Amino acid sequence: MAADSRGTPPSPPSLPPQAVMGLLDYLTATSLDQDYAAAARRRSEQDPAAPSGRPGRVALVVLAVFGLLVATAALRTSHSAAQSASSRSSLIEQVNQHKQQLAQRRSTLRSLQSEVARLQSRDLAATSQGRAVDARLTRLGVLAGSAPTRGPGIQVVVDDAPGATSDKQRVQAPDLQKLVNGLWQSGAEAVSINGQRLTSLSAIRDAAEAITVNYSSLRAPYTISAIGNPKTMGATLLDTPGGQTWATLQSTFGLQFAIDTKDSMLLPAAKRVTLRVARNDPSATTPRGGAQ
């Protein structure tokens, strides 16, 4: 490099900052300043008339829409609750009305049945042939269990063993079944257990801690009433398999078993008697004017 005319050597050319500071240090020191400058330049280039605070108004719109949705949901919930309450009240009212109608129809049915029975008895009693038919109907009603029955017989009371701790010391449904079969074999004409009249369709079953007869739950002690000859039924019962079974249950497991004679007992009619089979009896005489 040449010196000037006065002999002073020329000054070296100035170096850029990145050459003096180093490139990494320069970028670290100036990157934020340049970002701020660029952001300021963009703001100055925007339209000064442009509205400010747009995000705030968007938030207000969102909140308004959300509030509208909440209010709509609340109204719908309230409306649904009112409809549910109204529907429930309507159903309760309908159920009560149907209960009243059912009670009225049952009362009407009982009245009609009583009237039919009265007219039947009157017509049958008018002639000797009718009286014979009435006696036969009564006898069949006793055997079928469809008619209440009064007469002498025996009562058998059975119960669990005192302080029973096992099933063998408690009365079971098969025990009652065997006892009832023994009574039929002894000549019983009608049998009931705790007021439940037995028919050919009656079921005696175990159900949890109780025994059901005609689908009614019964509890011990069990009183079995049987209409028949009170002088012979008791002794004959002990000779049947059912009577012998109960003698063993009494002596071995301590079950209680007692027989008593009765001069007169009233056995109710069975609550459910359904006609399943019917056939014409050729020997029966058709009443005058009746259908063949």
GILINPE-V716769 format. One record per run of one state. SS is the DSSP state (~ for helix, > for strand, _ for the rest). FROM is the first residue (numbers start at 1). LEN is the number of residues. Records with the same first field share a line. If there is no record, write none. Layout:
BEGIN
SS=FROM-LEN, FROM-LEN
END
This chain:
BEGIN
_=1-16, 22-1, 46-8, 125-3, 145-4, 160-7, 170-3, 186-4, 194-2, 198-6, 208-2, 214-2, 219-3, 228-5, 240-1, 254-2, 268-25
~=17-5, 23-23, 54-71, 128-17, 167-3, 173-13, 233-7, 241-13
>=149-11, 190-4, 196-2, 204-4, 210-4, 216-3, 222-6, 256-12
END
